[in-house]
Amino acid sequence: MEKNNKISASHILIMHSESQGSRSEISKNKAKSKIDDIHKDIVSKKIRFNDAAVKHSDCPSGKTGGSLGEFGKGAMVKEFEDIAFSLKKDQISDPFESDFGFHIVKRDK
């Protein structure tokens, strides 16, 4: 992949009390449990990714189905970038953690 390639992705963020810039009171364990449950519901098709983002995400992008738009390398925190760029179009990541909390990423393009 070329260095200046850009991708487009959406995500769901669940913050916890220890997250950077957190507005959340829930414990890290509760946040992990919540993101795992959301992931299970998406994978089993109980809920669409975008609907889960609107309903659950602690990121302002949740209002728009989690869409982060287009971005290139270096725009996101390393853990997020590594996962997002490793996904194929329409693939959904397993839950993972960054300084901001727990994420699920879906590559849009």
Legacy VTK file of the C-alpha trace (Angstrom):
# vtk DataFile Version 3.0
C-alpha trace
ASCII
DATASET POLYDATA
POINTS 109 float
0.000 0.000 0.000
1.363 3.417 -0.904
2.141 5.751 1.951
-0.242 8.488 0.850
-3.184 6.186 0.270
-6.227 7.177 2.236
-8.965 4.994 3.581
-12.405 5.730 4.899
-13.635 4.118 8.111
-16.281 4.226 10.814
-15.914 3.286 14.444
-17.673 2.723 17.718
-15.937 4.017 20.836
-16.757 2.999 24.384
-14.929 5.170 26.901
-14.309 4.290 30.538
-13.264 6.263 33.591
-9.542 5.801 32.797
-9.812 6.844 29.105
-7.975 9.923 27.863
-10.396 12.874 27.865
-13.130 10.599 29.187
-16.683 11.714 29.774
-17.536 8.254 31.074
-17.985 6.985 34.609
-18.009 3.256 33.807
-15.123 0.987 34.767
-12.640 -0.363 32.241
-14.050 -3.890 32.730
-17.607 -2.675 32.094
-16.489 -0.839 28.956
-14.716 -3.982 27.671
-17.803 -6.068 28.356
-20.029 -3.520 26.581
-17.836 -3.369 23.454
-17.707 -7.187 23.337
-21.516 -7.369 23.512
-21.905 -4.749 20.773
-19.413 -6.632 18.580
-21.324 -9.892 19.117
-24.602 -8.210 18.115
-23.053 -6.760 14.943
-21.406 -10.047 13.911
-24.627 -12.003 14.542
-26.522 -9.335 12.546
-28.786 -8.366 15.462
-27.859 -4.743 14.724
-26.194 -2.946 11.821
-22.819 -1.346 12.500
-24.050 2.202 11.822
-27.099 1.738 14.055
-24.893 0.382 16.859
-22.642 3.455 16.496
-25.616 5.837 16.776
-26.940 3.958 19.800
-23.725 3.250 21.739
-20.646 5.203 20.603
-19.104 7.761 22.970
-17.481 9.518 20.007
-19.265 12.506 18.447
-19.025 10.572 15.142
-21.609 8.164 16.568
-24.356 10.593 15.559
-23.452 9.968 11.914
-23.172 6.183 12.208
-19.567 6.344 13.383
-18.186 7.713 10.114
-14.736 9.269 10.423
-14.541 10.054 6.713
-11.313 9.734 4.801
-7.903 9.823 6.452
-4.318 8.909 5.722
-1.495 7.443 7.768
-0.531 9.520 10.783
-3.993 11.030 11.318
-5.148 8.579 14.012
-3.533 7.028 17.084
-1.228 4.136 16.161
-3.405 1.269 17.489
-6.396 2.598 15.564
-4.456 3.236 12.371
-2.797 -0.200 12.381
-6.167 -1.952 12.658
-8.062 0.321 10.231
-5.438 -0.005 7.485
-5.260 -3.802 7.922
-8.972 -4.298 7.219
-10.508 -5.013 3.827
-13.449 -2.935 2.578
-16.596 -3.628 4.684
-14.584 -5.727 7.180
-15.222 -5.141 10.887
-12.424 -5.387 13.439
-12.468 -7.250 16.695
-12.704 -4.920 19.701
-9.377 -3.315 20.632
-8.116 -0.718 23.079
-6.449 2.669 22.682
-5.838 5.490 25.165
-9.345 6.726 24.346
-11.180 3.504 25.275
-12.362 0.453 23.363
-13.088 0.546 19.631
-14.626 -1.474 16.852
-13.648 -0.250 13.366
-15.343 -0.852 10.045
-13.451 -0.012 6.880
-15.759 1.805 4.495
-13.402 2.176 1.531
LINES 1 110
109 0 1 2 3 4 5 6 7 8 9 10 11 12 13 14 15 16 17 18 19 20 21 22 23 24 25 26 27 28 29 30 31 32 33 34 35 36 37 38 39 40 41 42 43 44 45 46 47 48 49 50 51 52 53 54 55 56 57 58 59 60 61 62 63 64 65 66 67 68 69 70 71 72 73 74 75 76 77 78 79 80 81 82 83 84 85 86 87 88 89 90 91 92 93 94 95 96 97 98 99 100 101 102 103 104 105 106 107 108
